[in-house]
């Protein structure tokens, strides 16, 4: 055992925080099995052998977008003649949410492109109609990038706080963590130059946490960034979480590391991360982001098999049933990307874990043949939203 490994293991055993240098060593030098063991130790200290999932439905309301991020294969420019461009109406979105609700879903997850023509009322009407038709369903919607877009299209212009308050009054419950990508000026300028950066992303999540709105956090890795830039990204998330836990009524529920999928993007010449890099990154995320309670392997992007393995590499959450997802499609997958509850249970049990259904705010879901309700938080030591 090297001096560095001995030091890191001692810190993990004692529940002490790892440094940036520790994180970089884990990326460069730690063997994968040792890394997985350390991450699993942290995971079991917090969650035992529980693994979480939810019954949810993803809705992507439009793929028209004013941005041109190089890593994105989802966006379409605003051209009415684009054969595969689309925008859903509010009734169409509400119909999809209601259909999911009738199948037992507890959450609808809504994100889309930055549409140049849709008014802010479209988004509040969307939340309001879903809430009317699905009173108990959690609405997790709109990345920080979309929230910034809404401040600009609102007439008159609105602040981030005003937008979030309006959305919450219309029915919004939580924010997803998308749009974070990698917090680094070089990476920003090379891969997503026209998108708002670190300061704006954090301002949205800071304001949401001040308002009591729980959010997630993400990291898109495996494109033009370095391991050191990934570690710096995680430390910035960790610092924000420290402050939210200390002084705000809400915080990050979950960290979702997202592997870059090059197919169809302007960076398609890049190989994307390997499975071993994915496992290593998930484990490093668990060790570095010590104050974010949950770590998710989003099976759509990680792949089902690797997501299952990751339950022993620090991950405690597999997301949910999803049903439809249009942003990333691996290996020619269709928009219909769905997994059943029975399959989720089997995957979790085969990994040596106990499946637990949770809602958006990580409260245990309790079901009878005809109804569901929520119980206590699955991680009661981390606050009511954890």
C-alpha positions as CSV (number, residue, x, y, z in Angstrom):
1,X,0.0,0.0,0.0
2,X,1.4,3.4,-1.0
3,X,1.6,6.3,1.4
4,X,-1.1,8.1,-0.6
5,X,-3.5,5.1,-0.5
6,X,-2.8,4.6,3.2
7,X,-3.7,8.3,3.8
8,X,-6.9,8.2,1.8
9,X,-8.0,5.0,3.4
10,X,-7.4,6.5,6.8
11,X,-9.5,9.5,5.9
12,X,-12.3,7.3,4.5
13,X,-12.3,5.1,7.6
14,X,-12.5,8.2,9.8
15,X,-15.2,9.9,7.7
16,X,-12.8,12.8,6.9
17,X,-13.0,14.9,3.8
18,X,-10.7,14.1,0.8
19,X,-8.7,16.9,-0.9
20,X,-8.4,17.7,-4.5
21,X,-5.0,16.0,-4.5
22,X,-6.6,12.9,-3.1
23,X,-9.3,12.9,-5.8
24,X,-6.6,13.3,-8.5
25,X,-4.7,10.4,-7.1
26,X,-7.8,8.2,-7.1
27,X,-8.3,8.9,-10.8
28,X,-4.6,8.4,-11.7
29,X,-3.3,5.7,-9.4
30,X,-5.9,3.8,-7.4
31,X,-6.7,0.3,-8.7
32,X,-10.4,0.0,-9.5
33,X,-11.2,-2.6,-6.9
34,X,-9.6,-0.6,-4.1
35,X,-11.5,2.5,-5.3
36,X,-14.8,0.5,-5.4
37,X,-14.2,-0.8,-2.0
38,X,-13.6,2.7,-0.6
39,X,-16.7,4.1,-2.3
40,X,-18.8,1.2,-1.2
41,X,-17.7,1.7,2.4
42,X,-19.0,5.3,2.2
43,X,-22.2,4.2,0.5
44,X,-22.9,1.5,3.1
45,X,-22.1,3.8,6.0
46,X,-24.9,6.0,4.7
47,X,-27.4,3.6,3.1
48,X,-26.5,0.1,4.1
49,X,-27.5,-2.2,1.3
50,X,-30.5,-0.2,0.3
51,X,-30.8,0.9,-3.3
52,X,-33.5,3.4,-4.5
53,X,-35.6,3.8,-7.5
54,X,-38.8,5.6,-8.5
55,X,-41.7,5.2,-10.8
56,X,-41.4,8.2,-13.1
57,X,-41.9,9.6,-16.5
58,X,-39.5,11.8,-18.5
59,X,-41.0,14.4,-20.8
60,X,-39.0,16.4,-23.3
61,X,-41.3,19.2,-24.4
62,X,-39.2,20.5,-27.4
63,X,-36.0,19.8,-29.1
64,X,-35.8,23.3,-30.7
65,X,-33.0,25.2,-29.0
66,X,-31.2,28.5,-29.5
67,X,-27.9,27.0,-28.2
68,X,-25.4,25.0,-30.2
69,X,-23.6,23.0,-27.6
70,X,-21.0,20.7,-29.2
71,X,-21.7,17.8,-27.0
72,X,-25.5,17.8,-27.7
73,X,-27.2,15.6,-30.3
74,X,-30.7,16.5,-29.1
75,X,-31.1,20.2,-30.2
76,X,-32.7,21.3,-33.5
77,X,-32.4,24.9,-34.8
78,X,-35.6,26.9,-35.0
79,X,-36.7,25.9,-38.5
80,X,-40.3,25.0,-39.1
81,X,-39.2,22.7,-42.0
82,X,-37.0,20.6,-39.7
83,X,-38.4,17.1,-40.2
84,X,-37.5,15.9,-36.7
85,X,-38.1,19.1,-34.8
86,X,-41.0,19.2,-32.4
87,X,-42.8,21.1,-29.6
88,X,-45.5,19.6,-27.5
89,X,-48.6,21.5,-26.5
90,X,-49.6,21.9,-22.8
91,X,-52.5,19.4,-23.2
92,X,-50.1,16.9,-24.8
93,X,-47.7,17.2,-21.9
94,X,-50.5,16.9,-19.3
95,X,-51.9,13.9,-21.1
96,X,-48.5,12.2,-20.8
97,X,-48.3,13.1,-17.1
98,X,-51.8,11.9,-16.5
99,X,-51.1,8.6,-18.3
100,X,-48.0,8.1,-16.1
101,X,-50.0,9.0,-13.0
102,X,-52.6,6.3,-13.9
103,X,-49.7,3.8,-14.0
104,X,-48.6,4.7,-10.5
105,X,-45.9,7.2,-11.3
106,X,-45.0,9.6,-8.4
107,X,-42.8,11.9,-10.5
108,X,-42.8,13.6,-13.8
109,X,-39.3,14.9,-15.0
110,X,-39.6,17.6,-17.6
111,X,-36.8,19.3,-19.5
112,X,-36.4,20.6,-23.0
113,X,-34.5,22.9,-25.4
114,X,-34.4,26.7,-25.1
115,X,-37.3,27.4,-27.5
116,X,-37.1,31.0,-29.0
117,X,-40.8,31.5,-29.4
118,X,-42.7,29.9,-26.5
119,X,-43.8,32.4,-23.8
120,X,-43.1,32.0,-20.1
121,X,-46.9,31.4,-19.6
122,X,-46.4,28.1,-21.5
123,X,-44.2,26.8,-18.7
124,X,-46.4,28.0,-15.8
125,X,-49.5,26.7,-17.7
126,X,-47.7,23.3,-18.1
127,X,-47.1,23.0,-14.3
128,X,-50.6,24.2,-13.5
129,X,-52.3,21.8,-15.8
130,X,-50.2,18.8,-14.6
131,X,-51.0,19.8,-11.0
132,X,-54.7,20.1,-11.8
133,X,-54.8,16.6,-13.3
134,X,-52.3,14.9,-11.1
135,X,-52.6,16.6,-7.7
136,X,-50.1,14.3,-5.9
137,X,-47.5,13.8,-8.5
138,X,-44.1,15.5,-7.9
139,X,-43.2,17.9,-10.7
140,X,-39.4,18.0,-11.2
141,X,-38.8,20.3,-14.1
142,X,-36.5,22.7,-15.8
143,X,-32.7,22.9,-15.6
144,X,-30.9,26.0,-14.4
145,X,-30.2,26.8,-18.0
146,X,-34.0,26.8,-18.7
147,X,-34.7,29.0,-15.7
148,X,-32.2,31.6,-16.9
149,X,-33.9,31.4,-20.4
150,X,-37.3,32.0,-18.7
151,X,-35.9,35.2,-17.0
152,X,-35.1,36.6,-20.5
153,X,-38.3,35.7,-22.3
154,X,-40.7,36.8,-19.6
155,X,-42.4,40.1,-20.3
156,X,-41.4,42.2,-18.4
157,X,-38.2,40.4,-17.6
158,X,-38.2,38.6,-14.3
159,X,-35.5,37.7,-11.8
160,X,-34.4,34.1,-11.1
161,X,-36.3,34.3,-7.8
162,X,-39.5,35.7,-9.4
163,X,-39.4,32.9,-12.0
164,X,-38.9,30.2,-9.4
165,X,-41.7,31.6,-7.2
166,X,-44.1,31.7,-10.2
167,X,-43.3,28.2,-11.2
168,X,-43.6,26.9,-7.6
169,X,-47.0,28.7,-7.3
170,X,-48.0,26.9,-10.5
171,X,-47.1,23.5,-9.1
172,X,-43.3,23.0,-9.5
173,X,-41.8,20.8,-6.7
174,X,-38.1,20.4,-7.5
175,X,-35.4,21.1,-10.1
176,X,-33.2,18.6,-11.9
177,X,-29.5,19.2,-12.0
178,X,-28.8,19.3,-15.8
179,X,-26.7,22.0,-17.5
180,X,-23.9,22.0,-15.0
181,X,-21.6,20.1,-17.5
182,X,-18.0,20.9,-16.2
183,X,-17.4,24.1,-14.2
184,X,-14.2,25.3,-15.9
185,X,-13.7,28.3,-18.2
186,X,-11.6,26.4,-20.7
187,X,-14.1,23.5,-21.0
188,X,-17.0,26.0,-21.2
189,X,-15.4,27.9,-24.1
190,X,-14.5,24.8,-26.0
191,X,-17.6,22.7,-25.7
192,X,-20.6,25.0,-24.8
193,X,-19.5,28.5,-25.3
194,X,-22.9,30.1,-25.7
195,X,-24.5,28.5,-22.7
196,X,-24.5,30.3,-19.3
197,X,-21.7,29.1,-17.1
198,X,-20.9,28.3,-13.5
199,X,-22.0,31.5,-11.8
200,X,-25.5,31.5,-13.3
201,X,-26.0,27.7,-12.7
202,X,-25.1,28.2,-9.0
203,X,-27.2,31.3,-8.7
204,X,-30.3,29.3,-9.8
205,X,-29.6,26.5,-7.4
206,X,-28.7,28.9,-4.6
207,X,-31.9,30.8,-5.0
208,X,-33.9,27.5,-5.2
209,X,-32.4,26.3,-2.0
210,X,-33.1,29.6,-0.3
211,X,-36.8,29.2,-1.4
212,X,-36.9,25.7,0.0
213,X,-36.9,24.0,-3.4
214,X,-34.7,20.9,-3.5
215,X,-32.6,20.2,-6.5
216,X,-30.1,17.7,-8.0
217,X,-26.6,18.3,-9.4
218,X,-24.9,16.8,-12.4
219,X,-21.5,16.4,-14.0
220,X,-21.1,15.7,-17.7
221,X,-17.8,13.9,-18.2
222,X,-15.8,12.2,-20.8
223,X,-15.5,14.9,-23.5
224,X,-12.9,17.6,-23.5
225,X,-12.3,17.9,-19.8
226,X,-9.4,16.4,-17.7
227,X,-9.7,14.4,-14.5
228,X,-8.4,17.4,-12.6
229,X,-11.2,19.5,-14.0
230,X,-13.8,16.9,-12.9
231,X,-12.4,17.0,-9.3
232,X,-12.6,20.8,-9.3
233,X,-16.2,20.5,-10.4
234,X,-17.0,18.1,-7.6
235,X,-15.4,20.3,-5.0
236,X,-17.4,23.3,-6.2
237,X,-20.6,21.3,-5.8
238,X,-19.4,20.2,-2.3
239,X,-18.8,23.7,-1.2
240,X,-22.2,24.9,-2.4
241,X,-23.8,22.0,-0.5
242,X,-21.9,22.9,2.6
243,X,-23.5,26.3,2.5
244,X,-26.9,25.1,1.7
245,X,-26.8,22.5,4.6
246,X,-25.6,25.3,6.9
247,X,-27.9,28.1,6.1
248,X,-30.7,27.2,3.6
249,X,-33.9,25.3,3.9
250,X,-33.2,23.1,0.9
251,X,-30.1,21.5,-0.7
252,X,-28.9,19.0,-3.3
253,X,-30.7,15.7,-3.0
254,X,-28.6,13.8,-5.4
255,X,-25.5,13.9,-7.6
256,X,-25.9,12.4,-11.1
257,X,-22.7,11.9,-13.1
258,X,-23.5,11.7,-16.8
259,X,-21.1,10.1,-19.3
260,X,-20.8,11.9,-22.6
261,X,-22.4,10.0,-25.5
262,X,-20.6,11.3,-28.7
263,X,-23.0,9.8,-31.3
264,X,-24.7,12.5,-33.4
265,X,-22.9,15.4,-31.7
266,X,-20.3,17.9,-33.0
267,X,-17.8,16.0,-30.8
268,X,-18.6,12.6,-32.4
269,X,-14.9,12.2,-33.2
270,X,-14.2,11.7,-29.5
271,X,-14.4,8.2,-28.1
272,X,-16.5,9.0,-25.0
273,X,-15.7,7.4,-21.6
274,X,-15.1,3.6,-21.3
275,X,-17.0,1.5,-18.8
276,X,-14.0,1.4,-16.5
277,X,-13.9,5.2,-16.6
278,X,-17.6,5.3,-15.8
279,X,-17.1,3.1,-12.7
280,X,-14.1,5.0,-11.6
281,X,-15.9,8.3,-11.9
282,X,-19.0,7.1,-10.0
283,X,-16.8,5.9,-7.2
284,X,-14.7,9.1,-7.1
285,X,-18.0,11.1,-7.0
286,X,-19.1,9.2,-4.0
287,X,-15.9,9.8,-2.2
288,X,-15.5,13.5,-3.1
289,X,-19.1,14.6,-2.8
290,X,-19.4,13.4,0.8
291,X,-22.2,15.8,1.7
292,X,-24.6,15.0,-1.1
293,X,-26.7,12.2,0.3
294,X,-27.5,10.2,-2.9
295,X,-25.4,9.2,-5.9
296,X,-27.4,8.1,-9.0
297,X,-26.3,5.9,-12.0
298,X,-28.8,7.1,-14.6
299,X,-29.2,3.8,-16.4
300,X,-30.2,5.4,-19.7
301,X,-26.7,6.9,-20.1
302,X,-24.6,4.5,-18.0
303,X,-26.2,1.4,-19.4
304,X,-28.2,-1.1,-17.4
305,X,-25.4,-3.6,-16.8
306,X,-22.9,-1.0,-15.6
307,X,-25.5,0.7,-13.5
308,X,-26.2,-2.6,-11.7
309,X,-22.4,-3.1,-11.0
310,X,-22.1,0.4,-9.8
311,X,-24.4,-0.4,-6.8
312,X,-21.2,-1.8,-5.3
313,X,-19.0,1.2,-6.4
314,X,-20.7,3.9,-4.4
315,X,-24.0,4.3,-6.2
316,X,-27.3,4.0,-4.2
317,X,-29.9,5.0,-6.8
318,X,-30.8,3.9,-10.4
319,X,-33.4,6.6,-11.2
320,X,-36.6,5.0,-12.4
321,X,-38.9,3.6,-15.1
322,X,-38.3,6.7,-17.4
323,X,-40.6,5.4,-20.2
324,X,-39.6,8.1,-22.8
325,X,-36.3,9.9,-23.2
326,X,-35.2,11.8,-26.2
327,X,-32.0,13.6,-25.2
328,X,-29.6,10.7,-25.4
329,X,-30.0,7.5,-27.3
330,X,-27.2,4.9,-27.1
331,X,-26.6,2.5,-29.9
332,X,-29.6,3.6,-32.0
333,X,-32.1,3.3,-29.1
334,X,-35.6,4.8,-29.8
335,X,-37.3,7.5,-27.8
336,X,-39.2,4.8,-26.0
337,X,-36.7,3.8,-23.3
338,X,-38.4,2.1,-20.4
339,X,-37.6,-0.4,-17.7
340,X,-40.2,-2.2,-15.5
341,X,-40.3,-2.2,-11.7
342,X,-39.8,-5.9,-11.7
343,X,-36.6,-5.5,-13.7
344,X,-35.4,-2.8,-11.4
345,X,-36.0,-5.1,-8.4
346,X,-34.2,-8.0,-10.1
347,X,-31.2,-5.8,-10.9
348,X,-31.0,-4.4,-7.4
349,X,-31.4,-7.8,-5.7
350,X,-28.8,-9.5,-8.0
351,X,-26.3,-6.8,-6.9
352,X,-26.9,-7.8,-3.3
353,X,-29.1,-4.8,-2.4
354,X,-32.7,-4.3,-1.1
355,X,-34.9,-2.3,-3.5
356,X,-36.7,0.7,-2.0
357,X,-39.1,2.8,-3.9
358,X,-38.7,6.5,-3.1
359,X,-40.3,9.7,-4.4
360,X,-38.6,12.9,-5.7
361,X,-37.6,14.1,-2.2
362,X,-36.4,10.6,-1.2
363,X,-39.3,9.8,1.0
364,X,-40.2,6.1,1.1
365,X,-43.2,5.2,-1.1
366,X,-45.7,2.9,0.6
367,X,-48.2,1.2,-1.7
368,X,-51.5,-0.7,-1.3
369,X,-53.3,-2.3,-4.2
370,X,-55.2,0.9,-4.9
371,X,-53.1,3.8,-3.7
372,X,-49.7,5.0,-2.6
373,X,-48.5,7.3,0.2
374,X,-45.1,8.6,1.3
375,X,-43.4,7.7,4.6
376,X,-40.3,8.9,6.3
377,X,-37.2,10.2,4.5
378,X,-35.0,7.2,3.5
379,X,-32.0,9.1,4.8
380,X,-33.3,11.0,7.9
381,X,-30.0,12.3,9.0
382,X,-29.8,14.7,6.0
383,X,-32.8,16.9,6.3
384,X,-36.4,16.6,5.2
385,X,-35.6,16.6,1.5
386,X,-32.8,14.1,1.6
